[in-house]
Amino acid sequence: MGTALATIALPAASVAIWALLRSGAARRLVSLPSADRWHAAATPSLGGIGIFLGFSVGLWSAAAVGAFHPSEAFTGIYAAVALVFAAGLADDLFNLGPLSKLAAQGGAAAIVLATGTHVQLVHNPVIGDAIAVTWLIGVSNAFNLLDNMDGLAASLAAIAFSLFALDAVTVHPDDASLAFAVAGALACLGFLPFNLRGRRPALAFMGDSGSQMLGFALAALGLTSSWRVAGTTVATLILPVLVLAVPILDTTLVTVARLLDGRPIYEGGRDHSSHRLARFGLSELHVVALLALISLGIGGSSFAYTTLDNSRDTVIGVVLTFALLVQFGSFLADIDRRPFPLNEQTGLSQVFAVHWRRLVEVLVDFFLITGSFLAAYAIRFGWPGTDTQQIVRNLTLPIVLVARYLMFIPFGLYRPVWRYAGARDAVGIAAAVLVSEFLALSFIVFTQDLYDFDRSFFIIDALICTLAIGGSRFAERTLVTGTRSVRDRTGRRTLIVGAGRTGRSMMRELRETAGERVVGFVDDNPRLRRRSVHGVKVLGTSGEIARLLGQARPDIVLVTIPDAPRETLDAVVDACGKAGVDCRFVRREIDLDPRVIFGAATE
């Protein structure tokens, strides 16, 4: 019952922030508005101090009444959290550079490792420590990046702390972790009334002292509750990742977008998930509510997997979760390319409009990757294999799945449209499979004993998977093209005059446009007569245009040779006029002289 005293973190945090806002610090520690920030008025960044004080009061009050006895490892984690808080506060005050912040986070991670907290789910201690450091620093910065809209970071942190508290009561019973999680969750709740105020501006921000501290505390909590347990199950392994899925997704999205734009990752900007949803039309309150619900749903699903205690069901559930995350991430990435009216209120239901093709791709890939894996296993070892081969097989399959999906995204296998499936796409598929196979093999070799599990299996798996994934993508392209062809028979019929570069480009554009069908080319080149250009027949010459209009029955004629002789163009226009067919001229703007453009603009 002593753990209940950790709830004092809520009033302690609230009182501390209330007092700080009425002190001179409120004028010294201020976040000013700028082009890359979301707020429009100068706001004190004192929330982090209040959160840390409330968290500390709640945690050590519970310890003082005997709720738990702090171990060396636990004390080390708290000391590391305090160091990250101090570094964040210094950053709020003096605007530290990225290397200084990274050094402080690295020092905090070293304290955690030095006091006895290690990743024990891998056999190699060096690899385990590298995973721990990457995890601690990565999640710290994920929450720092996530703190970009009122109430967002604190809400997601409170949810994550609550889920870890549930874990400390059920899956991994531990009084110290429970007090730590309860104090963290309630300290965040104590801050929210000063930060999330509906349509009114925030009274306080948490600053880097709060966001980095919360991120590090949650990362350390996930580390100590799951990954330090030897013999961890698949469900326990993915628990921290699912609990912190939204910050991880946001950081991944921002990192990829900024790298593609050639901008520093640590630079501020309005390219976060929250900003994209706001541009889509959601209010700030709806954005926070949506991301909080997603975080709660994904994190809560991890406990369902633990309850099932079945590796097969867990893997299937995780893949489904990943499919939905890919769906949501794709939606966020596409927002800036879609013609949504900005600053218009949008219903939450529109956010969940499913990209069915992409969702099906992810699910089909799961079965193909799994099937290829099992086929390679049966070919190399026979079925069911020795006991040790079965153990390594069950450990390796989830890692191969994760590696495949992580590589399929950057290699473009989930891009919005497979326009022209060809040699370049085949090379991309092969590269994605080979790189993911190498990563999976490397992880297994460095972390597990292979026993009699021969490494040649991975070569067989890569070959089968490349053929399976490649076949599925080319089959998908064929299906989409065939379906579109049937559908477009009732679409607008277009006859293109000119089978040159401009005409061919126009044909490809129309072929990829719903409701359009190119019925043929008209071209005076005798070598093209009665031949096909990219699958579209050249029906005849411009001198036969009247007959060709009756034969092809187009709804519109697009003339892509505006520089042809005047009599040729007049003949086409007159024939279209007599046949009652709309006629339009298409010209490549790159061919226009600048003086033509500027002259037209001044008229």
C-alpha positions as CSV (number, residue, x, y, z in Angstrom):
1,M,0.0,0.0,0.0
2,G,3.0,2.3,0.4
3,T,3.2,2.6,-3.3
4,A,0.0,4.7,-3.1
5,L,2.1,7.5,-1.6
6,A,3.6,7.9,-5.1
7,T,0.4,9.6,-6.1
8,I,1.6,12.7,-4.2
9,A,3.5,13.4,-7.4
10,L,0.4,15.0,-8.9
11,P,-0.2,17.8,-6.4
12,A,3.6,18.2,-5.9
13,A,4.1,18.9,-9.7
14,S,1.0,21.2,-9.9
15,V,2.1,23.2,-6.8
16,A,5.7,23.5,-8.1
17,I,4.6,24.8,-11.5
18,W,2.1,27.2,-10.0
19,A,4.8,28.6,-7.7
20,L,7.4,28.8,-10.5
21,L,5.0,30.8,-12.7
22,R,4.7,33.4,-10.0
23,S,8.5,33.6,-9.5
24,G,11.2,35.5,-11.4
25,A,12.1,32.3,-13.2
26,A,8.9,32.8,-15.4
27,R,10.6,35.8,-17.0
28,R,14.0,34.2,-17.3
29,L,13.1,30.8,-18.8
30,V,10.9,31.7,-21.8
31,S,10.3,30.0,-25.1
32,L,9.9,32.6,-27.8
33,P,7.8,32.0,-31.0
34,S,9.7,31.4,-34.2
35,A,9.0,30.2,-37.8
36,D,9.8,26.5,-36.9
37,R,7.7,26.5,-33.7
38,W,3.9,26.0,-33.3
39,H,3.2,28.5,-30.5
40,A,2.5,32.2,-31.2
41,A,3.3,33.8,-27.9
42,A,6.3,33.8,-25.5
43,T,5.7,31.1,-22.9
44,P,7.6,30.1,-19.8
45,S,9.4,26.7,-20.1
46,L,9.1,25.8,-16.4
47,G,6.9,22.6,-16.7
48,G,9.9,20.3,-16.9
49,I,11.1,21.5,-13.5
50,G,7.7,20.9,-12.0
51,I,7.4,17.5,-13.5
52,F,10.8,16.4,-12.2
53,L,10.1,17.8,-8.7
54,G,6.7,16.1,-8.6
55,F,8.2,12.8,-9.9
56,S,11.0,12.9,-7.3
57,V,8.7,13.7,-4.4
58,G,6.3,10.9,-5.3
59,L,9.0,8.4,-5.9
60,W,11.0,8.9,-2.8
61,S,8.0,9.4,-0.6
62,A,6.9,5.9,-1.6
63,A,10.5,4.6,-0.8
64,A,10.5,6.4,2.6
65,V,7.5,4.4,3.8
66,G,9.0,1.1,2.7
67,A,7.0,0.6,-0.6
68,F,10.3,-0.6,-2.1
69,H,14.0,-0.8,-1.3
70,P,16.1,1.1,-3.9
71,S,18.7,-1.2,-5.4
72,E,22.0,0.1,-6.9
73,A,20.5,-0.4,-10.4
74,F,17.4,1.6,-9.5
75,T,19.4,4.4,-7.9
76,G,21.6,4.5,-11.0
77,I,18.5,4.9,-13.2
78,Y,17.2,7.8,-11.1
79,A,20.7,9.5,-11.1
80,A,20.8,9.1,-14.9
81,V,17.3,10.7,-15.2
82,A,18.4,13.6,-13.0
83,L,21.5,14.1,-15.2
84,V,19.3,14.2,-18.4
85,F,17.0,16.7,-16.6
86,A,19.9,18.9,-15.6
87,A,21.3,18.8,-19.2
88,G,17.8,19.7,-20.6
89,L,17.5,22.6,-18.1
90,A,20.9,23.9,-19.2
91,D,19.7,23.6,-22.8
92,D,16.6,25.6,-22.0
93,L,18.7,28.3,-20.4
94,F,21.8,28.4,-22.6
95,N,20.7,26.7,-25.9
96,L,23.3,23.9,-25.9
97,G,24.5,22.4,-29.1
98,P,23.4,18.9,-30.3
99,L,26.7,17.3,-29.4
100,S,26.6,18.6,-25.8
101,K,23.1,17.2,-25.4
102,L,24.2,13.9,-26.9
103,A,27.2,13.7,-24.6
104,A,24.9,14.2,-21.6
105,Q,22.5,11.5,-22.8
106,G,25.5,9.2,-23.4
107,G,26.8,9.9,-19.9
108,A,23.4,9.1,-18.4
109,A,23.2,5.8,-20.4
110,A,26.7,4.9,-19.0
111,I,25.4,5.4,-15.5
112,V,22.5,3.0,-16.1
113,L,24.9,0.4,-17.5
114,A,27.5,0.9,-14.8
115,T,25.0,0.4,-12.0
116,G,23.9,-3.0,-13.2
117,T,21.1,-2.5,-15.8
118,H,21.9,-4.5,-18.9
119,V,20.0,-6.1,-21.9
120,Q,20.1,-9.8,-21.1
121,L,17.9,-11.0,-23.9
122,V,21.1,-11.3,-26.1
123,H,24.0,-13.5,-25.2
124,N,26.7,-11.0,-26.4
125,P,27.1,-8.4,-23.7
126,V,28.7,-5.9,-26.1
127,I,25.8,-6.1,-28.4
128,G,23.4,-5.9,-25.4
129,D,25.0,-2.7,-24.1
130,A,24.9,-1.2,-27.6
131,I,21.2,-1.9,-27.8
132,A,20.7,-0.4,-24.4
133,V,22.5,2.8,-25.2
134,T,20.8,3.2,-28.6
135,W,17.4,2.6,-27.0
136,L,18.0,5.1,-24.1
137,I,19.3,7.9,-26.3
138,G,16.8,7.2,-29.1
139,V,13.7,7.4,-27.0
140,S,15.0,10.4,-25.1
141,N,15.3,12.3,-28.4
142,A,12.0,10.9,-29.7
143,F,10.1,12.5,-26.8
144,N,12.1,15.7,-27.3
145,L,11.0,15.8,-31.0
146,L,7.4,14.9,-29.9
147,D,7.1,17.9,-27.7
148,N,5.8,20.1,-30.4
149,M,2.1,20.7,-29.6
150,D,0.3,21.6,-26.3
151,G,-0.4,18.5,-24.2
152,L,1.0,16.0,-26.7
153,A,4.2,14.8,-25.0
154,A,2.8,14.9,-21.5
155,S,-0.3,12.9,-22.6
156,L,1.6,10.2,-24.3
157,A,4.1,10.0,-21.5
158,A,1.3,9.6,-18.9
159,I,-0.2,6.8,-21.0
160,A,3.2,5.1,-21.4
161,F,3.9,5.4,-17.7
162,S,0.4,3.9,-16.9
163,L,1.0,1.0,-19.2
164,F,4.4,0.3,-17.6
165,A,2.6,0.5,-14.2
166,L,0.2,-2.1,-15.4
167,D,3.1,-4.3,-16.5
168,A,4.7,-3.9,-13.0
169,V,1.6,-5.2,-11.4
170,T,0.8,-8.1,-13.8
171,V,3.6,-9.3,-16.2
172,H,6.8,-8.3,-14.3
173,P,5.7,-7.6,-10.7
174,D,8.1,-5.1,-9.2
175,D,7.3,-2.5,-6.5
176,A,10.1,-0.1,-7.5
177,S,9.1,0.0,-11.1
178,L,5.4,0.4,-10.1
179,A,6.3,3.4,-7.9
180,F,8.5,4.9,-10.6
181,A,5.7,4.5,-13.2
182,V,2.9,5.9,-11.0
183,A,5.0,8.9,-10.0
184,G,5.9,9.6,-13.6
185,A,2.3,9.3,-14.8
186,L,0.9,11.6,-12.1
187,A,3.6,14.2,-12.5
188,C,2.6,14.5,-16.1
189,L,-1.0,14.8,-15.2
190,G,-0.1,17.5,-12.7
191,F,1.5,19.5,-15.6
192,L,-1.3,19.1,-18.1
193,P,-3.7,21.7,-16.7
194,F,-1.0,24.3,-17.3
195,N,-0.2,23.1,-20.8
196,L,-3.4,21.7,-22.4
197,R,-6.1,24.3,-22.1
198,G,-8.4,23.8,-25.0
199,R,-8.5,26.9,-27.2
200,R,-6.6,29.0,-24.7
201,P,-2.8,29.4,-25.0
202,A,-0.6,27.3,-22.7
203,L,0.6,28.8,-19.4
204,A,3.8,26.7,-19.4
205,F,5.8,24.4,-21.6
206,M,7.9,21.5,-20.3
207,G,11.0,22.5,-22.3
208,D,13.9,20.1,-23.0
209,S,14.3,19.5,-19.3
210,G,10.9,17.8,-19.3
211,S,10.8,16.1,-22.7
212,Q,14.2,14.6,-22.5
213,M,13.8,13.5,-18.9
214,L,10.5,11.9,-19.6
215,G,11.9,10.1,-22.7
216,F,14.9,8.8,-20.8
217,A,12.8,7.7,-17.8
218,L,10.4,5.7,-20.0
219,A,13.3,4.2,-22.0
220,A,14.9,3.1,-18.7
221,L,11.6,1.8,-17.4
222,G,11.1,-0.3,-20.5
223,L,14.7,-1.6,-20.3
224,T,14.4,-2.7,-16.7
225,S,10.9,-4.2,-17.0
226,S,11.4,-6.3,-20.1
227,W,14.8,-6.5,-21.8
228,R,16.9,-7.3,-18.7
229,V,15.0,-10.5,-18.2
230,A,16.9,-13.5,-19.7
231,G,14.7,-15.8,-21.8
232,T,12.3,-13.1,-22.7
233,T,9.3,-14.2,-24.7
234,V,8.3,-12.5,-28.0
235,A,5.4,-10.7,-26.3
236,T,7.7,-9.3,-23.6
237,L,10.3,-8.4,-26.1
238,I,8.0,-6.1,-28.1
239,L,6.3,-4.6,-25.0
240,P,8.4,-1.4,-24.7
241,V,8.4,-0.9,-28.5
242,L,4.6,-1.0,-28.7
243,V,4.1,1.2,-25.6
244,L,6.3,3.8,-27.2
245,A,5.2,3.2,-30.8
246,V,3.8,6.7,-31.5
247,P,7.0,8.6,-30.5
248,I,9.1,6.1,-32.4
249,L,6.8,6.5,-35.5
250,D,7.0,10.3,-35.3
251,T,10.7,10.3,-35.0
252,T,11.1,7.9,-37.9
253,L,8.9,10.0,-40.1
254,V,10.6,13.3,-39.2
255,T,14.1,11.7,-39.6
256,V,13.4,10.3,-43.0
257,A,11.7,13.6,-44.2
258,R,14.6,15.8,-43.0
259,L,17.2,13.5,-44.5
260,L,15.5,13.6,-47.8
261,D,15.2,17.4,-47.6
262,G,18.9,17.7,-46.7
263,R,18.1,19.3,-43.3
264,P,19.7,18.5,-39.9
265,I,17.6,16.0,-37.9
266,Y,17.9,18.1,-34.7
267,E,16.6,21.2,-36.4
268,G,13.1,22.3,-35.4
269,G,10.3,22.2,-37.9
270,R,6.6,21.8,-38.6
271,D,6.9,18.4,-40.2
272,H,5.8,16.2,-37.2
273,S,2.9,13.9,-37.1
274,S,0.9,16.4,-35.1
275,H,1.6,19.2,-37.5
276,R,0.5,17.1,-40.5
277,L,-2.7,16.2,-38.8
278,A,-3.4,19.8,-38.0
279,R,-2.8,20.7,-41.6
280,F,-5.2,18.0,-42.5
281,G,-7.8,19.9,-40.6
282,L,-8.0,18.5,-37.1
283,S,-8.0,20.9,-34.2
284,E,-5.0,20.7,-31.8
285,L,-7.2,19.0,-29.2
286,H,-8.4,16.4,-31.7
287,V,-4.7,15.8,-32.7
288,V,-3.7,15.1,-29.1
289,A,-6.8,12.9,-28.6
290,L,-6.2,10.9,-31.7
291,L,-2.5,10.2,-31.0
292,A,-3.3,9.4,-27.4
293,L,-5.9,6.9,-28.5
294,I,-3.5,5.3,-31.0
295,S,-0.8,5.1,-28.3
296,L,-3.3,3.6,-25.8
297,G,-4.6,1.0,-28.3
298,I,-1.2,-0.1,-29.5
299,G,0.3,-0.2,-26.0
300,G,-2.7,-2.0,-24.6
301,S,-2.4,-4.7,-27.4
302,S,1.0,-5.7,-26.0
303,F,-0.7,-6.9,-22.8
304,A,-3.1,-9.0,-24.9
305,Y,-0.2,-10.7,-26.5
306,T,1.3,-11.4,-23.1
307,T,-1.9,-12.9,-21.9
308,L,-2.2,-15.1,-24.9
309,D,1.4,-16.3,-24.3
310,N,1.6,-17.8,-27.8
311,S,4.5,-16.9,-30.0
312,R,2.6,-17.6,-33.2
313,D,-0.4,-15.4,-32.3
314,T,1.9,-12.7,-31.0
315,V,3.8,-12.6,-34.3
316,I,0.6,-12.3,-36.3
317,G,-0.7,-9.6,-33.9
318,V,2.5,-7.6,-34.2
319,V,2.4,-7.8,-38.0
320,L,-1.2,-6.6,-38.0
321,T,-0.2,-3.8,-35.7
322,F,2.8,-3.0,-38.0
323,A,0.4,-3.0,-41.0
324,L,-1.8,-0.4,-39.4
325,L,1.2,1.7,-38.4
326,V,2.5,1.6,-42.0
327,Q,-1.0,2.6,-43.1
328,F,-1.1,5.5,-40.6
329,G,2.5,6.6,-41.5
330,S,1.7,6.5,-45.2
331,F,-1.4,8.7,-44.5
332,L,0.8,11.2,-42.6
333,A,3.5,11.2,-45.3
334,D,0.8,11.8,-48.0
335,I,-0.9,14.7,-46.3
336,D,1.4,17.4,-47.8
337,R,0.8,16.0,-51.3
338,R,-3.0,15.9,-51.1
339,P,-5.3,18.8,-52.0
340,F,-6.9,19.1,-48.6
341,P,-8.3,22.5,-47.7
342,L,-6.0,23.9,-45.1
343,N,-7.4,25.2,-41.8
344,E,-10.7,23.5,-42.4
345,Q,-12.1,21.4,-39.5
346,T,-12.0,17.7,-40.4
347,G,-13.7,14.8,-38.7
348,L,-11.6,12.1,-37.0
349,S,-13.2,9.5,-39.2
350,Q,-11.5,10.8,-42.3
351,V,-8.1,10.0,-40.8
352,F,-8.9,6.3,-40.8
353,A,-9.7,6.1,-44.5
354,V,-7.8,3.0,-45.3
355,H,-5.2,2.6,-48.1
356,W,-6.5,-0.8,-48.8
357,R,-3.9,-1.7,-51.4
358,R,-1.0,-0.9,-49.0
359,L,-2.7,-2.7,-46.2
360,V,-3.1,-5.8,-48.3
361,E,0.5,-5.6,-49.5
362,V,1.8,-5.7,-45.9
363,L,-0.4,-8.7,-45.0
364,V,0.4,-10.6,-48.2
365,D,4.1,-9.9,-47.5
366,F,3.8,-11.4,-44.1
367,F,2.5,-14.7,-45.5
368,L,5.1,-14.7,-48.3
369,I,8.0,-13.9,-45.9
370,T,6.8,-16.6,-43.5
371,G,6.1,-19.1,-46.2
372,S,9.6,-18.5,-47.8
373,F,11.2,-18.9,-44.4
374,L,9.5,-22.2,-43.7
375,A,10.1,-23.5,-47.2
376,A,13.8,-22.7,-46.9
377,Y,13.8,-24.4,-43.5
378,A,12.2,-27.6,-44.9
379,I,14.5,-27.7,-47.9
380,R,17.7,-27.3,-45.8
381,F,16.9,-29.2,-42.6
382,G,13.8,-31.3,-43.4
383,W,10.7,-31.1,-41.2
384,P,10.5,-30.7,-38.3
385,G,14.3,-30.7,-37.8
386,T,16.2,-31.3,-34.6
387,D,15.2,-29.7,-31.3
388,T,17.9,-27.1,-31.5
389,Q,17.0,-26.2,-35.1
390,Q,13.4,-25.7,-34.1
391,I,14.5,-23.4,-31.2
392,V,16.7,-21.3,-33.6
393,R,13.9,-21.3,-36.2
394,N,11.4,-19.9,-33.7
395,L,13.8,-17.2,-32.6
396,T,14.8,-16.3,-36.1
397,L,11.5,-15.9,-37.8
398,P,10.3,-12.8,-35.9
399,I,13.7,-11.2,-36.5
400,V,13.6,-11.9,-40.2
401,L,10.1,-10.4,-40.4
402,V,11.2,-7.2,-38.6
403,A,14.3,-6.9,-40.8
404,R,12.2,-7.4,-44.0
405,Y,9.7,-4.7,-43.1
406,L,12.3,-2.3,-42.0
407,M,14.1,-2.6,-45.4
408,F,11.0,-2.8,-47.6
409,I,10.0,0.7,-46.6
410,P,13.2,2.6,-47.6
411,F,13.6,0.4,-50.7
412,G,10.2,1.6,-52.0
413,L,8.2,-1.6,-51.8
414,Y,5.4,0.3,-50.1
415,R,5.4,3.4,-52.3
416,P,2.0,4.7,-53.3
417,V,2.0,3.5,-56.9
418,W,4.0,0.9,-58.8
419,R,3.8,2.7,-62.1
420,Y,6.1,0.7,-64.3
421,A,7.3,-2.6,-62.9
422,G,10.6,-3.3,-64.6
423,A,14.3,-4.1,-64.0
424,R,14.8,-1.3,-61.5
425,D,12.0,-2.6,-59.4
426,A,13.4,-6.1,-59.5
427,V,16.8,-4.8,-58.4
428,G,15.1,-2.9,-55.5
429,I,13.3,-6.0,-54.3
430,A,16.4,-8.1,-54.5
431,A,18.4,-5.5,-52.6
432,A,15.8,-5.1,-49.9
433,V,15.6,-8.9,-49.3
434,L,19.4,-9.3,-49.3
435,V,20.1,-6.4,-46.9
436,S,17.3,-7.6,-44.6
437,E,18.7,-11.1,-44.7
438,F,22.2,-9.9,-43.8
439,L,20.8,-7.8,-40.9
440,A,18.8,-10.7,-39.6
441,L,21.8,-13.1,-39.9
442,S,24.1,-10.6,-38.2
443,F,21.8,-10.1,-35.3
444,I,21.3,-13.8,-34.8
445,V,25.0,-14.6,-35.0
446,F,25.9,-11.9,-32.5
447,T,23.1,-12.6,-30.1
448,Q,22.3,-16.3,-30.2
449,D,24.0,-19.7,-30.4
450,L,23.2,-21.3,-33.8
451,Y,24.1,-24.9,-32.7
452,D,23.5,-27.1,-35.8
453,F,21.5,-24.5,-37.6
454,D,23.5,-24.1,-40.8
455,R,24.0,-20.6,-42.2
456,S,23.4,-21.7,-45.7
457,F,19.7,-21.6,-44.8
458,F,19.8,-17.8,-45.1
459,I,20.9,-18.0,-48.7
460,I,18.1,-20.3,-49.6
461,D,15.6,-18.1,-47.7
462,A,16.8,-15.0,-49.5
463,L,16.4,-16.6,-52.9
464,I,12.9,-17.9,-52.3
465,C,11.8,-14.7,-50.7
466,T,13.1,-12.6,-53.6
467,L,11.2,-14.7,-56.1
468,A,8.0,-14.7,-53.9
469,I,8.0,-10.9,-53.2
470,G,9.0,-10.1,-56.8
471,G,6.3,-12.3,-58.2
472,S,3.7,-10.7,-55.9
473,R,4.6,-7.2,-57.0
474,F,4.6,-8.0,-60.7
475,A,1.3,-9.9,-60.3
476,E,-0.1,-6.9,-58.5
477,R,1.0,-4.6,-61.3
478,T,-0.6,-6.9,-63.9
479,L,-3.8,-7.1,-61.9
480,V,-4.0,-3.3,-61.4
481,T,-3.3,-2.7,-65.1
482,G,-5.8,-5.3,-66.3
483,T,-8.5,-4.0,-63.9
484,R,-7.9,-0.4,-65.0
485,S,-8.0,-1.4,-68.6
486,V,-11.4,-3.1,-68.2
487,R,-12.7,-0.1,-66.1
488,D,-11.4,2.5,-68.6
489,R,-13.3,1.0,-71.5
490,T,-16.2,3.2,-70.4
491,G,-13.9,6.2,-69.8
492,R,-13.1,9.1,-72.1
493,R,-11.6,8.0,-75.4
494,T,-8.6,10.0,-76.5
495,L,-6.9,10.1,-79.9
496,I,-3.3,11.6,-79.8
497,V,-2.0,13.3,-82.9
498,G,1.8,12.9,-82.8
499,A,3.7,9.8,-81.5
500,G,6.8,11.7,-80.7
501,R,8.3,12.4,-77.2
502,T,5.4,14.6,-76.1
503,G,2.8,12.3,-77.5
504,R,4.3,9.3,-75.8
505,S,4.6,11.2,-72.5
506,M,1.0,12.2,-72.8
507,M,-0.1,8.6,-73.4
508,R,1.7,7.4,-70.3
509,E,0.1,10.1,-68.2
510,L,-3.4,9.3,-69.5
511,R,-2.8,5.6,-69.0
512,E,-2.2,6.2,-65.3
513,T,-5.2,8.5,-65.0
514,A,-8.5,6.9,-63.9
515,G,-11.3,7.3,-66.5
516,E,-9.0,7.9,-69.5
517,R,-8.3,5.6,-72.4
518,V,-6.0,6.2,-75.3
519,V,-7.5,4.7,-78.5
520,G,-4.6,5.3,-80.8
521,F,-2.0,7.6,-82.3
522,V,-2.0,9.6,-85.5
523,D,1.5,10.2,-87.0
524,D,2.9,11.0,-90.4
525,N,6.1,9.0,-89.9
526,P,5.9,6.2,-92.4
527,R,8.0,3.9,-90.3
528,L,5.4,4.0,-87.5
529,R,2.4,3.2,-89.8
530,R,0.3,0.3,-88.5
531,R,2.8,-0.3,-85.7
532,S,2.3,0.1,-81.9
533,V,4.0,2.6,-79.6
534,H,4.1,1.3,-76.0
535,G,1.1,-0.9,-76.8
536,V,-1.0,1.8,-78.5
537,K,-1.5,1.5,-82.3
538,V,-0.6,4.2,-84.8
539,L,-3.8,4.2,-86.8
540,G,-2.7,6.3,-89.7
541,T,-1.5,9.7,-90.9
542,S,-2.9,13.2,-90.4
543,G,-4.2,13.1,-94.0
544,E,-6.5,10.3,-93.0
545,I,-7.8,12.1,-89.9
546,A,-11.5,12.3,-91.1
547,R,-11.6,8.5,-91.6
548,L,-9.7,7.8,-88.4
549,L,-12.2,9.9,-86.3
550,G,-15.0,7.7,-87.6
551,Q,-13.0,4.5,-87.0
552,A,-11.7,5.3,-83.4
553,R,-14.7,7.4,-82.3
554,P,-12.7,9.5,-79.8
555,D,-14.3,11.9,-77.3
556,I,-11.3,14.2,-77.6
557,V,-8.3,14.7,-79.9
558,L,-5.0,15.9,-78.3
559,V,-2.6,17.5,-80.8
560,T,1.0,17.2,-79.5
561,I,2.7,18.6,-82.6
562,P,1.8,22.3,-82.5
563,D,4.8,23.2,-84.6
564,A,3.7,21.1,-87.6
565,P,2.8,22.8,-90.9
566,R,-0.2,25.1,-90.7
567,E,-2.2,23.2,-93.3
568,T,-1.7,19.9,-91.3
569,L,-3.0,21.5,-88.2
570,D,-5.9,23.2,-90.0
571,A,-6.9,19.8,-91.5
572,V,-7.0,18.2,-88.0
573,V,-9.0,21.1,-86.5
574,D,-11.5,21.1,-89.4
575,A,-12.0,17.4,-89.3
576,C,-12.7,17.5,-85.6
577,G,-15.1,20.4,-86.0
578,K,-17.1,18.5,-88.7
579,A,-17.1,15.3,-86.5
580,G,-18.1,17.2,-83.4
581,V,-15.0,16.0,-81.5
582,D,-13.3,18.3,-79.0
583,C,-9.8,19.2,-80.1
584,R,-7.0,20.5,-77.8
585,F,-3.4,21.4,-78.5
586,V,-0.7,20.2,-76.0
587,R,2.7,21.8,-76.0
588,R,5.7,21.2,-73.8
589,E,6.3,24.4,-71.8
590,I,10.0,23.8,-71.7
591,D,10.1,24.6,-75.4
592,L,8.7,28.1,-74.9
593,D,11.1,31.0,-75.2
594,P,11.1,33.1,-72.0
595,R,10.3,36.2,-74.1
596,V,7.1,34.6,-75.2
597,I,6.1,34.0,-71.5
598,F,7.1,37.5,-70.3
599,G,5.5,39.1,-73.4
600,A,2.2,37.4,-72.7
601,A,2.4,38.4,-69.1
602,T,2.7,42.1,-69.9
603,E,-0.2,42.1,-72.4
